[in-house]
Amino acid sequence: MSPEKIQQMIHQALPGSQVKMSGADCNFAVEVTSTDFIGLSPLKRHRLVNDIFKAQFDSGELHALSIKTRVPEPD
Amino acid sequence: MSAEQETLAKIDEQVKNNPVVLYMKGTPQMPSCGFSSRTAAALVETGEKFAFVNVLADPGIYEFLPKYQDWPTFPQLYIDGELQGGCDITLELAASGELKSMMTAANAKVAS
């Protein structure tokens, strides 16, 4: 998967989110900032992101995704 | 029972019978993947007891563990029967000190 594709899928699933990417091939690290994470446990936040790539994990297209989740700082 | 049901039942037993269990690629001494290596190291660092399962040594667990709690990747950490998460979450819990206290509490429950 390309980093652009990953970024695009996260933006689509979590509108208004900010995504920082690093890594290559099938091992990526993403840092996602989204208001959708507010009030969620770390496990639930990661699930939100993992679920976006369910098909890619199932097919083996994506092996690992290192995830950092943040909520936006209040203005 | 199908191979899947049998394996899921086996995993369920491991998760319920061990206060802390880490499913990882390789072993804490010989990890086969960077994520598993960092996660196991964080657990060792706490000084608390934990069990581990090498998913590479058990093809059934390797195949079906992602379905058990609908979590797509390895490693997976379970404390007191509950999925905590993978490498990222474990390292966050370790950094905040929560990991050690959760492991201590889970291990104490069994000892008493």
N, CA and C atoms of all chains as a GROMACS GRO file, in nm:
protein
  561
    1MET      N    1   0.085  -0.121   0.000
    1MET     CA    2   0.000   0.000   0.000
    1MET      C    3   0.088   0.124   0.000
    2SER      N    4   0.043   0.227  -0.066
    2SER     CA    5   0.119   0.352  -0.066
    2SER      C    6   0.079   0.437   0.054
    3PRO      N    7   0.172   0.517   0.103
    3PRO     CA    8   0.140   0.606   0.214
    3PRO      C    9   0.024   0.700   0.179
    4GLU      N   10   0.019   0.742   0.053
    4GLU     CA   11  -0.089   0.833   0.010
    4GLU      C   12  -0.224   0.766   0.026
    5LYS      N   13  -0.229   0.639  -0.015
    5LYS     CA   14  -0.354   0.564  -0.008
    5LYS      C   15  -0.400   0.550   0.139
    6ILE      N   16  -0.306   0.520   0.226
    6ILE     CA   17  -0.338   0.504   0.368
    6ILE      C   18  -0.392   0.635   0.425
    7GLN      N   19  -0.323   0.741   0.391
    7GLN     CA   20  -0.363   0.872   0.438
    7GLN      C   21  -0.504   0.907   0.389
    8GLN      N   22  -0.527   0.879   0.262
    8GLN     CA   23  -0.656   0.910   0.200
    8GLN      C   24  -0.770   0.831   0.267
    9MET      N   25  -0.742   0.703   0.296
    9MET     CA   26  -0.847   0.621   0.358
    9MET      C   27  -0.879   0.669   0.499
   10ILE      N   28  -0.778   0.714   0.572
   10ILE     CA   29  -0.803   0.765   0.708
   10ILE      C   30  -0.885   0.894   0.701
   11HIS      N   31  -0.846   0.982   0.610
   11HIS     CA   32  -0.921   1.108   0.595
   11HIS      C   33  -1.067   1.082   0.561
   12GLN      N   34  -1.087   0.981   0.475
   12GLN     CA   35  -1.223   0.950   0.432
   12GLN      C   36  -1.307   0.898   0.550
   13ALA      N   37  -1.245   0.812   0.631
   13ALA     CA   38  -1.319   0.748   0.740
   13ALA      C   39  -1.335   0.843   0.860
   14LEU      N   40  -1.236   0.928   0.880
   14LEU     CA   41  -1.240   1.020   0.993
   14LEU      C   42  -1.227   1.163   0.939
   15PRO      N   43  -1.336   1.218   0.891
   15PRO     CA   44  -1.330   1.349   0.827
   15PRO      C   45  -1.275   1.454   0.924
   16GLY      N   46  -1.190   1.540   0.870
   16GLY     CA   47  -1.134   1.646   0.952
   16GLY      C   48  -1.012   1.603   1.032
   17SER      N   49  -0.970   1.477   1.017
   17SER     CA   50  -0.855   1.430   1.093
   17SER      C   51  -0.724   1.477   1.029
   18GLN      N   52  -0.619   1.480   1.112
   18GLN     CA   53  -0.485   1.510   1.061
   18GLN      C   54  -0.405   1.381   1.068
   19VAL      N   55  -0.329   1.352   0.964
   19VAL     CA   56  -0.254   1.227   0.959
   19VAL      C   57  -0.107   1.255   0.927
   20LYS      N   58  -0.019   1.205   1.015
   20LYS     CA   59   0.125   1.211   0.985
   20LYS      C   60   0.170   1.068   0.961
   21MET      N   61   0.248   1.047   0.855
   21MET     CA   62   0.288   0.911   0.820
   21MET      C   63   0.438   0.894   0.822
   22SER      N   64   0.482   0.773   0.857
   22SER     CA   65   0.621   0.737   0.833
   22SER      C   66   0.625   0.588   0.804
   23GLY      N   67   0.740   0.537   0.757
   23GLY     CA   68   0.751   0.396   0.725
   23GLY      C   69   0.734   0.370   0.578
   24ALA      N   70   0.746   0.243   0.538
   24ALA     CA   71   0.738   0.208   0.397
   24ALA      C   72   0.692   0.064   0.383
   25ASP      N   73   0.667   0.023   0.259
   25ASP     CA   74   0.625  -0.113   0.224
   25ASP      C   75   0.500  -0.153   0.302
   26CYS      N   76   0.512  -0.259   0.382
   26CYS     CA   77   0.392  -0.303   0.451
   26CYS      C   78   0.397  -0.266   0.599
   27ASN      N   79   0.497  -0.188   0.638
   27ASN     CA   80   0.507  -0.145   0.778
   27ASN      C   81   0.501   0.007   0.785
   28PHE      N   82   0.389   0.057   0.833
   28PHE     CA   83   0.372   0.200   0.840
   28PHE      C   84   0.348   0.245   0.983
   29ALA      N   85   0.382   0.368   1.010
   29ALA     CA   86   0.344   0.429   1.137
   29ALA      C   87   0.258   0.550   1.104
   30VAL      N   88   0.146   0.562   1.170
   30VAL     CA   89   0.061   0.679   1.150
   30VAL      C   90   0.035   0.747   1.283
   31GLU      N   91   0.029   0.879   1.276
   31GLU     CA   92  -0.014   0.955   1.393
   31GLU      C   93  -0.140   1.029   1.349
   32VAL      N   94  -0.251   0.993   1.412
   32VAL     CA   95  -0.379   1.048   1.370
   32VAL      C   96  -0.435   1.138   1.479
   33THR      N   97  -0.472   1.258   1.440
   33THR     CA   98  -0.537   1.350   1.533
   33THR      C   99  -0.680   1.369   1.486
   34SER      N  100  -0.776   1.337   1.573
   34SER     CA  101  -0.916   1.345   1.531
   34SER      C  102  -1.007   1.371   1.650
   35THR      N  103  -1.111   1.448   1.627
   35THR     CA  104  -1.211   1.470   1.732
   35THR      C  105  -1.291   1.343   1.759
   36ASP      N  106  -1.289   1.248   1.663
   36ASP     CA  107  -1.362   1.122   1.682
   36ASP      C  108  -1.307   1.040   1.799
   37PHE      N  109  -1.183   1.072   1.842
   37PHE     CA  110  -1.121   0.994   1.950
   37PHE      C  111  -1.162   1.042   2.089
   38ILE      N  112  -1.225   1.157   2.096
   38ILE     CA  113  -1.256   1.216   2.226
   38ILE      C  114  -1.343   1.120   2.307
   39GLY      N  115  -1.300   1.092   2.429
   39GLY     CA  116  -1.378   1.007   2.519
   39GLY      C  117  -1.358   0.858   2.498
   40LEU      N  118  -1.271   0.820   2.402
   40LEU     CA  119  -1.251   0.677   2.376
   40LEU      C  120  -1.123   0.626   2.444
   41SER      N  121  -1.125   0.498   2.487
   41SER     CA  122  -1.006   0.434   2.543
   41SER      C  123  -0.905   0.413   2.431
   42PRO      N  124  -0.776   0.393   2.467
   42PRO     CA  125  -0.676   0.365   2.363
   42PRO      C  126  -0.717   0.248   2.273
   43LEU      N  127  -0.772   0.144   2.334
   43LEU     CA  128  -0.812   0.027   2.255
   43LEU      C  129  -0.917   0.064   2.151
   44LYS      N  130  -1.016   0.142   2.192
   44LYS     CA  131  -1.123   0.180   2.099
   44LYS      C  132  -1.070   0.274   1.991
   45ARG      N  133  -0.978   0.363   2.027
   45ARG     CA  134  -0.918   0.452   1.927
   45ARG      C  135  -0.845   0.372   1.821
   46HIS      N  136  -0.768   0.273   1.868
   46HIS     CA  137  -0.693   0.190   1.772
   46HIS      C  138  -0.787   0.109   1.686
   47ARG      N  139  -0.896   0.062   1.746
   47ARG     CA  140  -0.993  -0.014   1.668
   47ARG      C  141  -1.050   0.070   1.555
   48LEU      N  142  -1.080   0.197   1.585
   48LEU     CA  143  -1.135   0.287   1.482
   48LEU      C  144  -1.042   0.291   1.361
   49VAL      N  145  -0.911   0.301   1.389
   49VAL     CA  146  -0.814   0.309   1.279
   49VAL      C  147  -0.795   0.172   1.213
   50ASN      N  148  -0.780   0.067   1.295
   50ASN     CA  149  -0.763  -0.068   1.239
   50ASN      C  150  -0.879  -0.105   1.147
   51ASP      N  151  -1.000  -0.068   1.188
   51ASP     CA  152  -1.119  -0.108   1.112
   51ASP      C  153  -1.120  -0.050   0.971
   52ILE      N  154  -1.055   0.066   0.954
   52ILE     CA  155  -1.048   0.128   0.821
   52ILE      C  156  -0.976   0.034   0.724
   53PHE      N  157  -0.879  -0.044   0.779
   53PHE     CA  158  -0.794  -0.127   0.694
   53PHE      C  159  -0.824  -0.275   0.708
   54LYS      N  160  -0.947  -0.307   0.750
   54LYS     CA  161  -0.983  -0.447   0.775
   54LYS      C  162  -0.954  -0.535   0.653
   55ALA      N  163  -0.997  -0.489   0.536
   55ALA     CA  164  -0.980  -0.569   0.414
   55ALA      C  165  -0.831  -0.589   0.384
   56GLN      N  166  -0.750  -0.485   0.406
   56GLN     CA  167  -0.607  -0.493   0.375
   56GLN      C  168  -0.533  -0.582   0.476
   57PHE      N  169  -0.579  -0.583   0.601
   57PHE     CA  170  -0.519  -0.675   0.699
   57PHE      C  171  -0.557  -0.818   0.664
   58ASP      N  172  -0.684  -0.838   0.628
   58ASP     CA  173  -0.731  -0.973   0.597
   58ASP      C  174  -0.657  -1.031   0.477
   59SER      N  175  -0.630  -0.947   0.377
   59SER     CA  176  -0.565  -0.996   0.254
   59SER      C  177  -0.414  -1.008   0.271
   60GLY      N  178  -0.360  -0.949   0.378
   60GLY     CA  179  -0.216  -0.953   0.397
   60GLY      C  180  -0.144  -0.838   0.328
   61GLU      N  181  -0.222  -0.750   0.264
   61GLU     CA  182  -0.162  -0.635   0.196
   61GLU      C  183  -0.092  -0.544   0.298
   62LEU      N  184  -0.148  -0.544   0.418
   62LEU     CA  185  -0.092  -0.465   0.528
   62LEU      C  186  -0.063  -0.560   0.644
   63HIS      N  187   0.062  -0.561   0.693
   63HIS     CA  188   0.098  -0.653   0.802
   63HIS      C  189   0.093  -0.584   0.937
   64ALA      N  190   0.138  -0.461   0.937
   64ALA     CA  191   0.154  -0.393   1.065
   64ALA      C  192   0.126  -0.246   1.044
   65LEU      N  193   0.062  -0.190   1.142
   65LEU     CA  194   0.037  -0.046   1.137
   65LEU      C  195   0.059   0.006   1.278
   66SER      N  196   0.162   0.083   1.291
   66SER     CA  197   0.188   0.142   1.422
   66SER      C  198   0.104   0.268   1.432
   67ILE      N  199   0.025   0.277   1.540
   67ILE     CA  200  -0.074   0.384   1.549
   67ILE      C  201  -0.052   0.470   1.673
   68LYS      N  202  -0.048   0.599   1.653
   68LYS     CA  203  -0.054   0.693   1.766
   68LYS      C  204  -0.180   0.775   1.746
   69THR      N  205  -0.259   0.788   1.851
   69THR     CA  206  -0.382   0.866   1.836
   69THR      C  207  -0.378   0.987   1.929
   70ARG      N  208  -0.428   1.096   1.880
   70ARG     CA  209  -0.435   1.218   1.959
   70ARG      C  210  -0.568   1.285   1.935
   71VAL      N  211  -0.608   1.367   2.031
   71VAL     CA  212  -0.723   1.454   2.008
   71VAL      C  213  -0.670   1.595   1.990
   72PRO      N  214  -0.738   1.676   1.908
   72PRO     CA  215  -0.689   1.811   1.884
   72PRO      C  216  -0.684   1.892   2.014
   73GLU      N  217  -0.582   1.976   2.025
   73GLU     CA  218  -0.574   2.068   2.139
   73GLU      C  219  -0.686   2.169   2.126
   74PRO      N  220  -0.750   2.202   2.238
   74PRO     CA  221  -0.854   2.304   2.228
   74PRO      C  222  -0.792   2.438   2.185
   75ASP      N  223  -0.867   2.517   2.105
   75ASP     CA  224  -0.814   2.645   2.054
   75ASP      C  225  -0.800   2.747   2.166
   76MET      N  226  -1.635  -3.008   1.628
   76MET     CA  227  -1.586  -2.870   1.627
   76MET      C  228  -1.490  -2.849   1.510
   77SER      N  229  -1.499  -2.737   1.446
   77SER     CA  230  -1.406  -2.705   1.338
   77SER      C  231  -1.272  -2.666   1.398
   78ALA      N  232  -1.170  -2.664   1.311
   78ALA     CA  233  -1.036  -2.624   1.357
   78ALA      C  234  -1.040  -2.483   1.416
   79GLU      N  235  -1.122  -2.398   1.354
   79GLU     CA  236  -1.132  -2.260   1.404
   79GLU      C  237  -1.192  -2.256   1.544
   80GLN      N  238  -1.304  -2.326   1.563
   80GLN     CA  239  -1.369  -2.327   1.696
   80GLN      C  240  -1.276  -2.386   1.802
   81GLU      N  241  -1.207  -2.495   1.765
   81GLU     CA  242  -1.116  -2.558   1.859
   81GLU      C  243  -1.005  -2.463   1.901
   82THR      N  244  -0.949  -2.392   1.802
   82THR     CA  245  -0.840  -2.300   1.831
   82THR      C  246  -0.890  -2.182   1.915
   83LEU      N  247  -1.007  -2.130   1.880
   83LEU     CA  248  -1.061  -2.016   1.957
   83LEU      C  249  -1.089  -2.058   2.102
   84ALA      N  250  -1.132  -2.183   2.121
   84ALA     CA  251  -1.157  -2.233   2.257
   84ALA      C  252  -1.026  -2.244   2.333
   85LYS      N  253  -0.921  -2.288   2.264
   85LYS     CA  254  -0.789  -2.300   2.327
   85LYS      C  255  -0.736  -2.161   2.368
   86ILE      N  256  -0.752  -2.065   2.278
   86ILE     CA  257  -0.707  -1.928   2.309
   86ILE      C  258  -0.783  -1.874   2.428
   87ASP      N  259  -0.915  -1.896   2.428
   87ASP     CA  260  -1.000  -1.847   2.535
   87ASP      C  261  -0.953  -1.903   2.670
   88GLU      N  262  -0.915  -2.032   2.669
   88GLU     CA  263  -0.867  -2.096   2.791
   88GLU      C  264  -0.736  -2.031   2.837
   89GLN      N  265  -0.645  -2.008   2.743
   89GLN     CA  266  -0.516  -1.945   2.778
   89GLN      C  267  -0.537  -1.806   2.836
   90VAL      N  268  -0.627  -1.731   2.774
   90VAL     CA  269  -0.651  -1.592   2.816
   90VAL      C  270  -0.714  -1.590   2.955
   91LYS      N  271  -0.806  -1.685   2.981
   91LYS     CA  272  -0.876  -1.685   3.110
   91LYS      C  273  -0.792  -1.747   3.221
   92ASN      N  274  -0.699  -1.838   3.184
   92ASN     CA  275  -0.621  -1.907   3.287
   92ASN      C  276  -0.490  -1.838   3.321
   93ASN      N  277  -0.455  -1.734   3.248
   93ASN     CA  278  -0.331  -1.661   3.276
   93ASN      C  279  -0.363  -1.515   3.302
   94PRO      N  280  -0.322  -1.464   3.420
   94PRO     CA  281  -0.354  -1.324   3.450
   94PRO      C  282  -0.296  -1.228   3.346
   95VAL      N  283  -0.176  -1.261   3.296
   95VAL     CA  284  -0.116  -1.179   3.191
   95VAL      C  285  -0.063  -1.272   3.084
   96VAL      N  286  -0.110  -1.256   2.960
   96VAL     CA  287  -0.056  -1.339   2.853
   96VAL      C  288  -0.031  -1.254   2.728
   97LEU      N  289   0.088  -1.272   2.673
   97LEU     CA  290   0.128  -1.200   2.552
   97LEU      C  291   0.138  -1.298   2.436
   98TYR      N  292   0.063  -1.269   2.330
   98TYR     CA  293   0.078  -1.344   2.205
   98TYR      C  294   0.178  -1.268   2.119
   99MET      N  295   0.287  -1.335   2.084
   99MET     CA  296   0.395  -1.263   2.014
   99MET      C  297   0.459  -1.351   1.908
  100LYS      N  298   0.534  -1.286   1.820
  100LYS     CA  299   0.613  -1.360   1.722
  100LYS      C  300   0.749  -1.387   1.784
  101GLY      N  301   0.777  -1.515   1.809
  101GLY     CA  302   0.900  -1.553   1.876
  101GLY      C  303   0.880  -1.558   2.026
  102THR      N  304   0.988  -1.546   2.102
  102THR     CA  305   0.984  -1.551   2.248
  102THR      C  306   1.047  -1.424   2.303
  103PRO      N  307   1.023  -1.393   2.431
  103PRO     CA  308   1.088  -1.273   2.486
  103PRO      C  309   1.240  -1.278   2.470
  104GLN      N  310   1.300  -1.398   2.478
  104GLN     CA  311   1.444  -1.412   2.462
  104GLN      C  312   1.486  -1.402   2.315
  105MET      N  313   1.400  -1.456   2.226
  105MET     CA  314   1.432  -1.458   2.083
  105MET      C  315   1.313  -1.406   2.001
  106PRO      N  316   1.283  -1.278   2.014
  106PRO     CA  317   1.168  -1.225   1.940
  106PRO      C  318   1.197  -1.222   1.789
  107SER      N  319   1.091  -1.244   1.708
  107SER     CA  320   1.110  -1.250   1.564
  107SER      C  321   1.058  -1.127   1.493
  108CYS      N  322   1.021  -1.026   1.567
  108CYS     CA  323   0.965  -0.908   1.503
  108CYS      C  324   0.985  -0.790   1.598
  109GLY      N  325   1.010  -0.675   1.543
  109GLY     CA  326   1.039  -0.557   1.624
  109GLY      C  327   0.927  -0.520   1.719
  110PHE      N  328   0.803  -0.532   1.671
  110PHE     CA  329   0.688  -0.496   1.755
  110PHE      C  330   0.679  -0.592   1.874
  111SER      N  331   0.693  -0.722   1.847
  111SER     CA  332   0.687  -0.822   1.954
  111SER      C  333   0.803  -0.801   2.051
  112SER      N  334   0.919  -0.768   1.996
  112SER     CA  335   1.038  -0.749   2.077
  112SER      C  336   1.018  -0.634   2.176
  113ARG      N  337   0.969  -0.521   2.127
  113ARG     CA  338   0.951  -0.404   2.214
  113ARG      C  339   0.843  -0.429   2.319
  114THR      N  340   0.736  -0.500   2.278
  114THR     CA  341   0.627  -0.527   2.371
  114THR      C  342   0.674  -0.620   2.483
  115ALA      N  343   0.743  -0.728   2.446
  115ALA     CA  344   0.793  -0.823   2.546
  115ALA      C  345   0.890  -0.753   2.640
  116ALA      N  346   0.976  -0.667   2.585
  116ALA     CA  347   1.074  -0.597   2.668
  116ALA      C  348   1.003  -0.509   2.772
  117ALA      N  349   0.894  -0.445   2.732
  117ALA     CA  350   0.819  -0.360   2.826
  117ALA      C  351   0.761  -0.444   2.940
  118LEU      N  352   0.716  -0.565   2.908
  118LEU     CA  353   0.660  -0.652   3.011
  118LEU      C  354   0.770  -0.700   3.106
  119VAL      N  355   0.884  -0.741   3.049
  119VAL     CA  356   0.996  -0.787   3.130
  119VAL      C  357   1.040  -0.676   3.225
  120GLU      N  358   1.043  -0.555   3.172
  120GLU     CA  359   1.086  -0.437   3.248
  120GLU      C  360   1.004  -0.416   3.376
  121THR      N  361   0.878  -0.456   3.376
  121THR     CA  362   0.793  -0.436   3.494
  121THR      C  363   0.836  -0.526   3.610
  122GLY      N  364   0.908  -0.636   3.578
  122GLY     CA  365   0.946  -0.731   3.681
  122GLY      C  366   0.831  -0.822   3.724
  123GLU      N  367   0.715  -0.804   3.661
  123GLU     CA  368   0.598  -0.887   3.695
  123GLU      C  369   0.598  -1.014   3.611
  124LYS      N  370   0.527  -1.115   3.664
  124LYS     CA  371   0.517  -1.242   3.592
  124LYS      C  372   0.422  -1.230   3.472
  125PHE      N  373   0.456  -1.295   3.363
  125PHE     CA  374   0.360  -1.304   3.252
  125PHE      C  375   0.384  -1.431   3.171
  126ALA      N  376   0.277  -1.478   3.108
  126ALA     CA  377   0.287  -1.592   3.018
  126ALA      C  378   0.297  -1.540   2.875
  127PHE      N  379   0.357  -1.620   2.786
  127PHE     CA  380   0.357  -1.579   2.646
  127PHE      C  381   0.329  -1.699   2.558
  128VAL      N  382   0.275  -1.672   2.440
  128VAL     CA  383   0.252  -1.774   2.339
  128VAL      C  384   0.322  -1.728   2.212
  129ASN      N  385   0.408  -1.814   2.159
  129ASN     CA  386   0.476  -1.785   2.033
  129ASN      C  387   0.383  -1.823   1.917
  130VAL      N  388   0.325  -1.724   1.852
  130VAL     CA  389   0.225  -1.753   1.748
  130VAL      C  390   0.289  -1.820   1.626
  131LEU      N  391   0.421  -1.803   1.610
  131LEU     CA  392   0.488  -1.864   1.496
  131LEU      C  393   0.504  -2.015   1.515
  132ALA      N  394   0.494  -2.060   1.642
  132ALA     CA  395   0.510  -2.203   1.671
  132ALA      C  396   0.375  -2.276   1.665
  133ASP      N  397   0.266  -2.202   1.644
  133ASP     CA  398   0.133  -2.264   1.641
  133ASP      C  399   0.052  -2.206   1.525
  134PRO      N  400   0.052  -2.276   1.411
  134PRO     CA  401  -0.015  -2.223   1.291
  134PRO      C  402  -0.162  -2.191   1.314
  135GLY      N  403  -0.229  -2.270   1.399
  135GLY     CA  404  -0.371  -2.246   1.424
  135GLY      C  405  -0.392  -2.114   1.496
  136ILE      N  406  -0.312  -2.091   1.598
  136ILE     CA  407  -0.323  -1.965   1.672
  136ILE      C  408  -0.285  -1.848   1.582
  137TYR      N  409  -0.181  -1.867   1.502
  137TYR     CA  410  -0.140  -1.761   1.408
  137TYR      C  411  -0.256  -1.723   1.316
  138GLU      N  412  -0.327  -1.824   1.270
  138GLU     CA  413  -0.436  -1.798   1.176
  138GLU      C  414  -0.560  -1.738   1.243
  139PHE      N  415  -0.595  -1.790   1.361
  139PHE     CA  416  -0.726  -1.754   1.417
  139PHE      C  417  -0.722  -1.650   1.529
  140LEU      N  418  -0.606  -1.623   1.587
  140LEU     CA  419  -0.603  -1.523   1.695
  140LEU      C  420  -0.662  -1.388   1.651
  141PRO      N  421  -0.633  -1.340   1.529
  141PRO     CA  422  -0.692  -1.211   1.490
  141PRO      C  423  -0.845  -1.209   1.500
  142LYS      N  424  -0.909  -1.327   1.487
  142LYS     CA  425  -1.055  -1.331   1.495
  142LYS      C  426  -1.105  -1.331   1.638
  143TYR      N  427  -1.019  -1.372   1.733
  143TYR     CA  428  -1.064  -1.393   1.871
  143TYR      C  429  -1.126  -1.266   1.929
  144GLN      N  430  -1.056  -1.154   1.918
  144GLN     CA  431  -1.112  -1.028   1.967
  144GLN      C  432  -1.119  -0.927   1.852
  145ASP      N  433  -1.119  -0.979   1.729
  145ASP     CA  434  -1.125  -0.893   1.612
  145ASP      C  435  -1.015  -0.786   1.617
  146TRP      N  436  -0.894  -0.832   1.636
  146TRP     CA  437  -0.776  -0.744   1.640
  146TRP      C  438  -0.678  -0.798   1.536
  147PRO      N  439  -0.644  -0.718   1.435
  147PRO     CA  440  -0.580  -0.777   1.316
  147PRO      C  441  -0.432  -0.810   1.326
  148THR      N  442  -0.363  -0.761   1.429
  148THR     CA  443  -0.217  -0.773   1.426
  148THR      C  444  -0.161  -0.840   1.551
  149PHE      N  445  -0.035  -0.882   1.542
  149PHE     CA  446   0.044  -0.931   1.655
  149PHE      C  447   0.146  -0.823   1.688
  150PRO      N  448   0.190  -0.814   1.812
  150PRO     CA  449   0.149  -0.890   1.930
  150PRO      C  450   0.013  -0.846   1.984
  151GLN      N  451  -0.042  -0.927   2.075
  151GLN     CA  452  -0.165  -0.892   2.146
  151GLN      C  453  -0.144  -0.920   2.294
  152LEU      N  454  -0.176  -0.821   2.376
  152LEU     CA  455  -0.159  -0.837   2.522
  152LEU      C  456  -0.294  -0.848   2.591
  153TYR      N  457  -0.308  -0.954   2.672
  153TYR     CA  458  -0.429  -0.973   2.752
  153TYR      C  459  -0.394  -0.966   2.899
  154ILE      N  460  -0.466  -0.882   2.973
  154ILE     CA  461  -0.449  -0.877   3.118
  154ILE      C  462  -0.585  -0.900   3.182
  155ASP      N  463  -0.588  -0.994   3.278
  155ASP     CA  464  -0.712  -1.026   3.348
  155ASP      C  465  -0.824  -1.058   3.248
  156GLY      N  466  -0.791  -1.131   3.143
  156GLY     CA  467  -0.891  -1.176   3.046
  156GLY      C  468  -0.932  -1.074   2.942
  157GLU      N  469  -0.874  -0.954   2.950
  157GLU     CA  470  -0.916  -0.847   2.859
  157GLU      C  471  -0.804  -0.810   2.763
  158LEU      N  472  -0.840  -0.795   2.636
  158LEU     CA  473  -0.743  -0.744   2.540
  158LEU      C  474  -0.708  -0.599   2.574
  159GLN      N  475  -0.578  -0.572   2.587
  159GLN     CA  476  -0.534  -0.435   2.613
  159GLN      C  477  -0.498  -0.365   2.483
  160GLY      N  478  -0.438  -0.441   2.390
  160GLY     CA  479  -0.398  -0.384   2.262
  160GLY      C  480  -0.270  -0.447   2.215
  161GLY      N  481  -0.203  -0.379   2.122
  161GLY     CA  482  -0.079  -0.430   2.066
  161GLY      C  483   0.040  -0.354   2.120
  162CYS      N  484   0.142  -0.342   2.035
  162CYS     CA  485   0.269  -0.281   2.077
  162CYS      C  486   0.250  -0.136   2.120
  163ASP      N  487   0.180  -0.057   2.039
  163ASP     CA  488   0.169   0.087   2.068
  163ASP      C  489   0.104   0.111   2.204
  164ILE      N  490  -0.008   0.044   2.229
  164ILE     CA  491  -0.082   0.065   2.353
  164ILE      C  492  -0.001   0.014   2.472
  165THR      N  493   0.065  -0.102   2.456
  165THR     CA  494   0.146  -0.156   2.565
  165THR      C  495   0.257  -0.057   2.604
  166LEU      N  496   0.321   0.002   2.502
  166LEU     CA  497   0.429   0.096   2.532
  166LEU      C  498   0.375   0.223   2.598
  167GLU      N  499   0.255   0.266   2.557
  167GLU     CA  500   0.192   0.381   2.622
  167GLU      C  501   0.162   0.350   2.769
  168LEU      N  502   0.108   0.229   2.792
  168LEU     CA  503   0.075   0.189   2.930
  168LEU      C  504   0.202   0.177   3.014
  169ALA      N  505   0.310   0.130   2.952
  169ALA     CA  506   0.437   0.115   3.023
  169ALA      C  507   0.492   0.254   3.060
  170ALA      N  508   0.483   0.347   2.967
  170ALA     CA  509   0.538   0.481   2.990
  170ALA      C  510   0.464   0.552   3.103
  171SER      N  511   0.334   0.526   3.115
  171SER     CA  512   0.257   0.596   3.218
  171SER      C  513   0.262   0.522   3.352
  172GLY      N  514   0.324   0.402   3.354
  172GLY     CA  515   0.332   0.325   3.478
  172GLY      C  516   0.211   0.236   3.502
  173GLU      N  517   0.109   0.251   3.416
  173GLU     CA  518  -0.013   0.172   3.436
  173GLU      C  519   0.010   0.022   3.413
  174LEU      N  520   0.102  -0.007   3.320
  174LEU     CA  521   0.124  -0.147   3.285
  174LEU      C  522   0.161  -0.230   3.407
  175LYS      N  523   0.259  -0.180   3.483
  175LYS     CA  524   0.304  -0.254   3.601
  175LYS      C  525   0.190  -0.271   3.701
  176SER      N  526   0.115  -0.164   3.727
  176SER     CA  527   0.009  -0.177   3.828
  176SER      C  528  -0.102  -0.270   3.781
  177MET      N  529  -0.132  -0.269   3.651
  177MET     CA  530  -0.234  -0.362   3.600
  177MET      C  531  -0.187  -0.506   3.612
  178MET      N  532  -0.057  -0.528   3.582
  178MET     CA  533  -0.003  -0.664   3.591
  178MET      C  534   0.003  -0.710   3.736
  179THR      N  535   0.045  -0.620   3.825
  179THR     CA  536   0.051  -0.654   3.968
  179THR      C  537  -0.087  -0.694   4.019
  180ALA      N  538  -0.188  -0.614   3.982
  180ALA     CA  539  -0.324  -0.640   4.029
  180ALA      C  540  -0.375  -0.774   3.975
  181ALA      N  541  -0.350  -0.801   3.847
  181ALA     CA  542  -0.399  -0.925   3.786
  181ALA      C  543  -0.330  -1.046   3.848
  182ASN      N  544  -0.199  -1.036   3.871
  182ASN     CA  545  -0.125  -1.148   3.931
  182ASN      C  546  -0.168  -1.171   4.076
  183ALA      N  547  -0.197  -1.062   4.149
  183ALA     CA  548  -0.237  -1.074   4.289
  183ALA      C  549  -0.372  -1.144   4.303
  184LYS      N  550  -0.460  -1.118   4.208
  184LYS     CA  551  -0.593  -1.178   4.208
  184LYS      C  552  -0.585  -1.330   4.208
  185VAL      N  553  -0.489  -1.382   4.130
  185VAL     CA  554  -0.474  -1.526   4.116
  185VAL      C  555  -0.409  -1.586   4.240
  186ALA      N  556  -0.312  -1.512   4.297
  186ALA     CA  557  -0.238  -1.562   4.413
  186ALA      C  558  -0.327  -1.572   4.535
  187SER      N  559  -0.428  -1.485   4.545
  187SER     CA  560  -0.509  -1.481   4.667
  187SER      C  561  -0.617  -1.587   4.666
   0.00000   0.00000   0.00000
